[in-house]
Amino acid sequence: MITVYDASGKRLIPRTDSEIIGPSSVWIDLLNPSEDEDGILERALNVDVPTRSEMREIEASNRFYVEEGAVYMTAIVLHNSSLGVPMTSPITFILAGDRLITVRYAEPKAFGLYIARAGKGGNGCTTGAEVMIGLVEMLIEREADLIERVQDEVETMAPLVFGQKGTEQPSRNRRLDVLLRNVGKEGDVVARAQESAMSLHRLLLFAANAIRQSKGDPQVLARIDSASHDITSLMESLRFLSSRTTFLLEATLGMISTEQNQIIKLFSVMAVMLMPPTLVASIYGMNFKYMPELEWQYGYPIAIGLMCVAALIPFIYFRRKGWL
């Protein structure tokens, strides 16, 4: 689908009539475009619209380049951040003169929020560069909200990892299993956010260099510098969160390993405790013809008592050693 946005004063007016791209058309948004729609835009603006496979290339030369005067920039953007695990998708920004062309196969909420804000009169949307930086600022704002949510989740997990003493063993094991899954999920979110933040940071650096070379609007450059500082601070927060989630993940695995060792130690101690009674029972289970104890009146209770004492002595010894 192609949506054309015309600048009207300080507002953006959307329309779906992609055949008419006038002088006031500052933003052309391609959402899940077909080959026919790509051809329409290429003929109208004389630009090469990258395919979905081309957008997913990881080489920097395939994501950031200039071709026939148009600046191509592809960033990895988070979307569906309201879900448990947000997804990532590449979005290409093409600056062709005073127009911006976006090619995307996802619907980040930041785009809808920017469109609503620009429809009411946003912070400058008369050129493609202003629209691009406005979109990037909204993407950064949404990512900052996601990082704040992850920080809150991590802060609630730490006491649960280290503060479960006195909990019954089955309940404690279930809690550790749930914590392991939750910590792993948040770690995955942080990794995706780091990828997106680094990609947006590279986009801003390339865009600033291209606009400076073309002697573009100084106000746009100032907004790009401000957005670069914001994304840099987010990357620092993400590095801290990454180390924190890694620490919690290792701590949770360590707690699970400790619990397993405790269970194995208990079984080992019980096996050692039962060895002397087993020895006594095996002796009196021998089929010898002459065993004086078999003729004793109190032979059976003495044998039972001997087995109990043989089990009690190791138990007392282990307790004094602190092994139980």
Residue pairs with C-beta under 8 A, 6 or more apart in sequence:
1 16
1 30
1 31
1 32
1 33
1 37
2 16
2 18
2 28
2 29
2 30
2 33
2 37
2 40
2 41
3 14
3 15
3 16
3 18
3 28
3 29
3 31
4 14
4 15
4 16
4 17
4 18
4 20
4 21
4 25
4 27
4 28
4 29
5 12
5 13
5 14
5 15
5 25
5 26
5 27
5 28
5 29
5 115
5 118
5 131
6 12
6 13
6 15
6 22
6 24
6 25
6 26
7 13
7 24
7 25
7 26
7 125
7 126
7 127
8 24
9 121
10 121
10 122
10 124
10 125
10 126
11 118
11 119
11 120
11 121
11 122
11 125
12 26
12 27
12 115
12 118
12 119
12 122
12 125
12 131
13 119
14 115
14 119
18 28
18 37
18 40
18 41
18 44
19 40
19 44
21 28
21 44
21 45
25 99
26 98
26 99
26 100
26 125
26 126
26 127
26 128
26 130
26 131
27 99
27 100
27 101
27 102
27 125
27 128
27 131
28 41
28 45
28 99
28 100
28 101
28 102
29 101
29 102
29 104
29 111
30 37
30 38
30 41
30 49
30 101
30 102
30 103
30 104
31 104
31 105
31 107
32 104
32 105
33 41
33 49
33 103
38 49
38 51
41 47
41 49
41 101
42 48
42 49
45 96
45 99
45 101
46 68
47 68
47 70
47 94
47 96
47 101
48 67
48 68
48 70
49 94
49 101
49 103
50 72
50 74
50 92
50 103
52 105
54 62
55 74
55 90
55 91
55 92
55 103
55 105
56 90
57 63
60 202
62 74
63 72
63 73
63 74
63 75
63 202
64 72
64 73
64 74
64 202
64 203
64 206
65 72
66 72
66 210
69 96
69 97
70 94
70 95
70 96
71 94
71 95
71 96
71 206
71 207
71 210
72 92
72 93
72 94
73 92
73 93
73 94
73 95
73 203
73 206
73 207
74 90
74 91
74 92
74 93
74 199
74 203
75 90
75 91
75 93
75 136
75 196
75 199
75 200
75 202
75 203
76 88
76 89
76 90
76 195
76 196
76 199
77 88
77 89
77 90
77 91
77 104
77 106
77 108
77 110
77 139
77 196
77 199
77 200
78 86
78 87
78 88
78 108
78 139
78 142
78 143
78 146
78 192
78 193
78 196
79 86
79 87
79 88
79 89
79 106
79 107
79 108
79 109
80 86
80 87
81 109
81 142
81 143
81 145
81 146
82 109
84 185
85 185
85 188
85 189
85 192
86 146
86 189
86 192
86 193
87 106
87 192
88 192
88 195
88 196
89 104
89 105
89 106
89 108
90 105
91 102
91 103
91 104
91 106
91 108
92 102
92 103
92 104
93 100
93 101
93 102
93 132
93 135
93 203
93 207
94 100
94 101
94 102
94 103
95 128
95 129
95 132
95 207
95 210
96 128
97 128
98 127
98 128
98 129
99 128
100 128
100 129
100 131
100 132
101 128
102 135
104 111
108 139
108 142
109 142
110 135
110 138
110 139
110 141
110 142
111 135
111 138
113 138
113 142
114 122
114 134
114 135
114 138
117 134
117 138
118 125
118 131
118 134
122 134
123 134
124 130
124 134
124 219
124 220
125 131
125 134
127 217
127 220
129 207
129 211
129 216
129 217
129 220
130 217
130 220
132 207
133 207
133 220
133 223
133 224
133 227
136 200
136 203
136 204
136 227
137 223
137 227
137 230
139 200
140 200
140 227
140 230
140 231
140 234
143 193
143 196
143 197
143 200
143 234
144 230
144 234
146 189
146 193
147 193
147 234
147 237
147 238
147 241
150 186
150 189
150 190
150 193
150 241
151 237
151 241
153 182
153 186
154 186
154 241
154 244
154 245
154 248
157 179
157 182
157 183
157 186
157 248
158 248
160 175
160 179
161 179
161 248
161 251
161 252
161 255
162 251
164 172
164 175
164 176
167 175
169 259
172 259
173 256
173 259
176 252
176 255
176 256
176 259
177 256
179 252
180 249
180 252
180 253
180 256
183 245
183 248
183 249
183 252
184 249
186 245
187 242
187 245
187 246
187 249
190 238
190 241
190 242
190 245
191 242
193 238
194 235
194 238
194 239
194 242
197 231
197 234
197 235
197 238
198 235
200 231
201 228
201 231
201 232
201 235
204 224
204 227
204 228
204 231
205 228
207 224
208 221
208 224
208 225
208 228
211 217
211 220
211 221
211 224
212 221
265 323
266 324
269 314
269 318
269 323
269 324
272 314
272 318
273 311
273 314
273 315
273 318
274 311
276 307
276 310
276 311
276 313
276 314
277 307
277 308
277 310
277 311
279 310
280 303
280 306
280 307
280 310
281 303
281 307
284 291
284 293
284 303
293 299
293 302
293 303
296 302
315 324
318 324
